Every structure is written in C-alpha cells, then in structure tokens.
Amino acid sequence: MIVKWDTGQGTRGKGQGREVNLNFDGVGYAPKDVSLWLVDMVTGKRLYMKTQNSYRFVASEGETSRRFKVIAETGNTRPLQVVL
C-alpha cells in the first residue's frame, strides 16, 4: 500500500520534519485468530495493529509518499519470541 500526502503551499510542517499520522481505527474487531501487522518499508518498523490505532512518522525532505505492507497471519503457528 502507498500512502501519499500533500506538501503544497500553506501546509504545516512541509519538507523535512513534516509529521505524518496514519490512522487505522477498528482493526481490533478483526477475528481473534488473525494477527495484523503494519510494516514501514522505509524504516523496517513493524507495528501490531490490534493494539495501536495509528502510526506516526517524520517524512524526509521532499518525501511525498511512503510504501507500507500489511501482514495478516492466522493461527498461532509461530513460537513465542522475546525481543530485547
């Protein structure tokens, strides 16, 4: 998925340092056996969408769009991992 935003005249925070907020309310209503992840393809950051309702990032100078991947996994086939 590609998210695009406007950087036209009069917008606040254009260019480097522009904060972009991606909202995805209602994902918590997905079936309990489905895990949903949002992956920022620029930073590699992976976010569990059922416990978060948005993702905020700072766009690079001249950046007007960013690519994301949504991963849906069913069942509990992966072992428990501890990440430090």
SETIGU-906643 format. One record per residue: x, y, z of N, C-alpha, C in turn. Coordinates in steps of 0.02 Angstrom, whole numbers, plus 50000, padded with zeros to 5 digits. Each point is the difference from the previous one (the first is absolute). Layout:
N
[node [X Y Z] [X Y Z] [X Y Z]]
...
//
This chain:
84
[node [50043 49942 50000] [49957 50058 50000] [50045 50061 50000]]
[node [49979 50052 49965] [50037 50062 49998] [49958 50055 50032]]
[node [50030 50037 50047] [49966 50056 50032] [50031 50064 49972]]
[node [49958 50046 49976] [50023 50063 49972] [49972 50057 50041]]
[node [50038 50055 50002] [49977 50060 50036] [50019 50062 49959]]
[node [49964 50054 50015] [50009 50063 49964] [50055 50041 50034]]
[node [50042 50031 49960] [50052 50045 50026] [49993 50069 49969]]
[node [49940 50018 49979] [49988 50063 49965] [50009 50061 50045]]
[node [49993 50059 49970] [50005 50064 50034] [49952 50002 50059]]
[node [50024 50026 50055] [49956 50011 50058] [49992 49940 50045]]
[node [50030 49942 49984] [49994 49943 50044] [50052 50006 50055]]
[node [49981 49977 50059] [50044 50005 50058] [50053 49944 49998]]
[node [50061 50018 50015] [50053 49950 50006] [50022 49969 49935]]
[node [49997 50037 49945] [50020 49970 49936] [50075 49989 49999]]
[node [50022 49956 49956] [50070 49984 49994] [50024 49956 50056]]
[node [50065 50006 50016] [50029 49959 50053] [49967 50016 50066]]
[node [49985 49950 50039] [49968 50010 50064] [49925 49999 49998]]
[node [49970 49990 49941] [49927 49997 49996] [49976 49935 50031]]
[node [49957 50006 50050] [49973 49942 50034] [49938 49975 49964]]
[node [49999 49935 49986] [49944 49969 49966] [49970 49948 50047]]
[node [49934 50000 50007] [49965 49955 50044] [49953 49955 49959]]
[node [50011 49935 50003] [49960 49950 49965] [49954 49967 50050]]
[node [49934 50009 49992] [49951 49972 50048] [49968 49937 49972]]
[node [49989 49951 50044] [49966 49938 49980] [49956 49975 50057]]
[node [49950 50041 50018] [49952 49981 50052] [49958 49941 49979]]
[node [49977 49961 50047] [49954 49945 49986] [50033 49934 49984]]
[node [50066 49997 49996] [50035 49938 49985] [49991 49949 50056]]
[node [49988 50024 50061] [49990 49956 50057] [49940 49954 49993]]
[node [49956 50015 49951] [49941 49959 49989] [50014 49940 49954]]
[node [50061 49995 49976] [50018 49942 49958] [49994 49936 50043]]
[node [49990 49943 49969] [49994 49937 50038] [50060 49990 50046]]
[node [49988 49968 50057] [50052 49992 50051] [50059 49959 49976]]
[node [49989 49954 49953] [50055 49958 49976] [50040 50032 49943]]
[node [49986 50064 49985] [50037 50035 49947] [50044 50054 50032]]
[node [50064 49997 49985] [50047 50052 50022] [50013 50046 49941]]
[node [49996 50065 50012] [50011 50050 49947] [50060 50043 50017]]
[node [50046 50005 49953] [50061 50039 50008] [50006 50052 49945]]
[node [50023 50060 50018] [50016 50052 49952] [50076 50006 49997]]
[node [50028 49996 49940] [50072 50005 49992] [50016 50062 49958]]
[node [50040 50046 50029] [50025 50059 49964] [50058 49976 49957]]
[node [49992 50002 49934] [50050 49973 49954] [50063 50043 49996]]
[node [49998 50062 50026] [50059 50043 50001] [50043 49986 50062]]
[node [49968 49997 50058] [50037 49991 50062] [50004 49927 50022]]
[node [49955 49958 49974] [49997 49930 50022] [49962 49990 50064]]
[node [49975 50054 50029] [49962 49995 50063] [49937 49959 49990]]
[node [49986 49954 50046] [49942 49956 49997] [49956 50014 50061]]
[node [49936 50013 49988] [49954 50022 50052] [49940 49952 50003]]
[node [49983 49976 50060] [49942 49957 50008] [49937 50043 50000]]
[node [49958 49993 49950] [49945 50045 49988] [49941 49991 50048]]
[node [49996 49943 50034] [49943 49990 50045] [50008 50037 50066]]
[node [50061 50020 50017] [50010 50037 50062] [50016 50073 49989]]
[node [50009 50020 49938] [50014 50070 49982] [49946 50023 49951]]
[node [49980 50063 50003] [49950 50024 49952] [50029 50050 49950]]
[node [50066 50011 50005] [50032 50045 49952] [50075 49988 49998]]
[node [50031 50027 49947] [50072 49998 49993] [50023 50070 49979]]
[node [50046 50028 50036] [50024 50068 49986] [50074 49997 49981]]
[node [50017 50038 49948] [50070 50002 49979] [50016 50069 49973]]
[node [50064 50015 49994] [50023 50065 49974] [50026 49988 49930]]
[node [49972 50036 49952] [50019 49992 49930] [50067 50034 49987]]
[node [50038 49970 49955] [50064 50030 49979] [49985 50059 49954]]
[node [50050 50043 49991] [49992 50058 49956] [49983 49976 49930]]
[node [49947 50028 49971] [49979 49983 49932] [49958 49936 49996]]
[node [49993 49964 50053] [49960 49938 50000] [49926 50018 50000]]
[node [49962 49971 49953] [49928 50014 49995] [49959 49936 50003]]
[node [50033 49943 50006] [49964 49937 50006] [50045 49949 50034]]
[node [49970 49949 50027] [50038 49946 50031] [49962 49935 49991]]
[node [50038 49946 49990] [49972 49933 49989] [49997 49962 50066]]
[node [49943 49967 50011] [49989 49958 50058] [49976 49932 49978]]
[node [50010 49951 50044] [49974 49933 49988] [49957 49981 50059]]
[node [49942 49970 49988] [49958 49974 50053] [50004 49924 49996]]
[node [50018 49969 50056] [50007 49927 50004] [49945 49973 50045]]
[node [49963 49952 49974] [49948 49966 50039] [50022 49928 50010]]
[node [50004 49979 50063] [50020 49932 50017] [49944 49967 50039]]
[node [49985 49938 49983] [49948 49964 50036] [50031 49946 50044]]
[node [49964 49985 50053] [50022 49947 50046] [50059 50022 50042]]
[node [50025 49955 50040] [50057 50013 50042] [50056 49952 49982]]
[node [50023 50006 49938] [50050 49952 49975] [50071 50021 50017]]
[node [50010 50062 50019] [50068 50023 50017] [50013 49993 50074]]
[node [50061 49979 50018] [50016 49994 50072] [50006 50069 50032]]
[node [49994 50001 50065] [50006 50062 50038] [50071 50025 49993]]
[node [50009 50065 49987] [50066 50030 49995] [50006 50056 50051]]
[node [50060 50006 50030] [50015 50055 50044] [50051 50043 49964]]
[node [49982 50064 49989] [50044 50046 49965] [50025 50052 50048]]
[node [50065 50008 50005] [50030 50048 50046] [50027 50059 49962]]
//
